Structure formats: C-alpha cells, structure tokens
Amino acid sequence: MSQESRYVFTVRRLTQYVKALLAQDRTLREVLVRGEISDLTKHVSGHIYFTLKDAHSQLRCVCFREEAERLTFDPSNGAEVVARGAVTVYELRGQYQLVVRELEQAGVGDLYQAFERLRRKLAEEGLFEESRKRPLPAFPRKLALLTSPIGAAVHDVLSTLRKRWPMVDVVLIPTPVSGATSAPGIAKALGLLRAVEGVEVAILARGGGSMEELAGFNAEEVARAMAASPVPIVTGIGHESDFTIADFVADHRAATPTGAAAAAVPDRRELLRIVLARRRAAAQRLERLVERHQRELALLRARPVLRTPRLLFASQRQRVDEVMVAVRQQVTRHLDGIRDRVTRATERLEALNPTSVLARGYSITRLPDGTVVRNVRQLALGAAAEVILSEGSAEVEVRKLREPSNEV
C-alpha cells in the first residue's frame, strides 16, 4: 500500500467509528447480561458505576441517575444481578461499556415482584393499618412460640424470656420456617393458637436468610392466618434489614428473634428498679415535708411576740404543740401507708419469683428437650429427666409411674 492511499485514523475518529458500529447492531441496543457486581461506586451525581464479572470476563457498566432512582433494590458488591441495557463506547477512555436501563436481582426478581403485588393488595385491604394492631399484654402469663424446634431462633428466644420474665409459661408450637413450601405449615401453626388455652401473646420467629428462604413469610395464606389470630403476634424474622409480609401484618415487628422476646415480656429487673426508685422518691418527699414543717415551726418560735408575753399567748403556744403533734401523726400515717404499699408490692414480686417456690421444697421436672413435666402421662419407664431444685439440679431416671388417684 502506497503512502498516499492509506487512511490514518486519529484515536478519537477510530473510537467514534467503533462506537457507531456498535450502535448499528440491533442485538447490542437491548441486551441482557448476568453477572456479579464488583467495584461499585455511587457518585454524588446520582450515577452508579460498577463492573459485571463472571469467572472469565469483566464488563464495565454505568447506570445514570434517572434509571438508578427507579431501581427496586439497593445494589451492592457481590450481588448477582441481571442488567438490561445497550453496549456502547466511552470515548474518553476508549472503553466499551454497558449503559444500564434496568437492574434486577438474579433469581429473586420474580419473588420480589410477587412480594410487591401481594404487599399492595393486602395494604389496600387494610391488613397493615395501625388501627387493627393489638396492644401486647403488660405481664403475660402464657406465651406461644412458633418456630423450628432445632433452629438457633428457639434458643435465643427462650434464653431471653428466662432472663427477662422467667414466670411466663412458654408453649412451643413446632413450625417450618424455611423456603416457600413452609407457608402451609406456618399457617397451620397459627391456626393452632385457638386450641391452646390461656395463651395471651405469640412470637413467630426465625433467623436470617435469603429472600428465597424467607418466602414462606411472604405468602398470602400466612398473612391472613396472622390477621385471624386470636392473640397479638410479635414477629422476629431474619435480621435488621429483613422485612416480610408477615412483619407488616404483625401486631408488633422486632428486628430479630431476641428482639421479639424482649418486646413480648417485661424485664423483671427493670420493674424492680422502678419500684425501688419510687420508694426512694417517696421517702425523699416525706423528708422534705417534715423539714418544711420544722422550718415553719422554728420561724413561729422565733417571733418575739410569741416569746415574751407567755401568759397572753399561752393558748397559741399550746396550739402550736397540737399542730406539731398533728403534723407528726399525719406524717407518720402517710409514711406508714407508703411503707405498707411498698411492702405489699415487694411481696407480690417475691411471690412471682419461681425461686421462692423452689425454696419451699418444690421442684421442677423437665424432659431432655426442655419441656416442663406437668402430669405423669408425659413420662415413660426408663425415661431420663432433669429435676431442678432450689439449689442445683439432678439427672434422674423414671423407675416407677403412679397414675393420679380420682378419690376425693
């Protein structure tokens, strides 16, 4: 090729030429690309820059502010996504890239869309309204726990309940809590709440998980079963950022199973602190009242008109003495009343303390799974059990069973 016949591109012209070729390709105008997000940057302009990669290649991507504001999730490094957009060239760097118009999470796009459809439907029906949510009992005596008996959530909830309010009676209703197929089991467990007598509040809990793992809690049948529950329900599903349809319907939503247990029962230590604080405040008010009356009496006694003409003001001096006696009596009666109320409150708290019952010679028998034994039919010959005493516990084996006598 002669020097005169050859054409020499500038870098810019060549880049523009390649860009024009890409723009003419119909396939590249509207392409779907699946990959893992890395090197994600959210610019102050609102644009999002990131790389899509797989095991073999990488593709630079940009999602401009207008499209980024319409995203239905917050993209992050490591997320598997499907991007829809056009392939073009960024002329300044001579680098081909994907201009992203839509972005969805791979594998959960359908789940998320179904979640949004159901959320809108139930919201329109009023199932999420604050007005229909019931208050939680202040001092529950019986609580139902709906979760997997072998998951981490059951241990977290029971441990928190024992620390905060050990006098509550817990009924465990084994419930499947993982995957879309768990929805019928969750709804069935919720239906059992009507058959358990005395339950005042229920906790529906499981540990964290992916959207697929939490799919059972996004089912319509679960939402309607919760709305029909005879008792208020506290949810503790997943982690802080996890939100399910069940959370929207619940009477109270906690971020974690531990948080659900803390919301369902009071803290006995906090109650005792309040009682002691009020007792101290009452004593301080009485002391201030006595001091004020003493100052007033001291001022009366210091007046010359009351000191000098003894005979003339004898009756007034006597009246002062009577006032002092009446004040002391009134203060004494008031103080005695306060002390009686504090004593009765302390006695009631002490009566609720299960360790006091054990100290009187009683014991608690539990099966290896933690179930408290209430009748002989829960036991079998040769079965192992734990006997909890006021001081310590003992592992025992059942050697003989006696049915309760029906004689009066």
Secondary structure, 3 states (H helix, E strand, C coil): CCCCCCCCCCHHHHHHHHHHHHHHCHHHHCEEEEEEEEEEEECCCCCEEEEEECCCCEEEEEECHHHHCCCCCCCCCCCEEEEEEEEEEECCCCEEEEEEEEEEECCCHHHHHHHHHHHHHHHHHCCCCHHHCCCCCCCCCEEEEEECCCCHHHHHHHHHHHHHCCCCEEEEEECCCCCHHHHHHHHHHHHHHHCCCCCCEEEEEECCCCCCCCHHHHCHHHHHHHHCCCCCEEEEECCCCCCCHHHHHCCEEECCHHHHHHHHCCCHHHHHHHHHHHHHHHHHHHHHHHHHHHHHHHHHHHCHHHHCCCCCCHHHHHHHHHHHHHHHHHHHHHHHHHHHHHHHHHHHHHHHCHHHHHHCCCCEEECCCCCECCCHHHCCCCCEEEEECCCCEEEEECCCCCCCCCCC
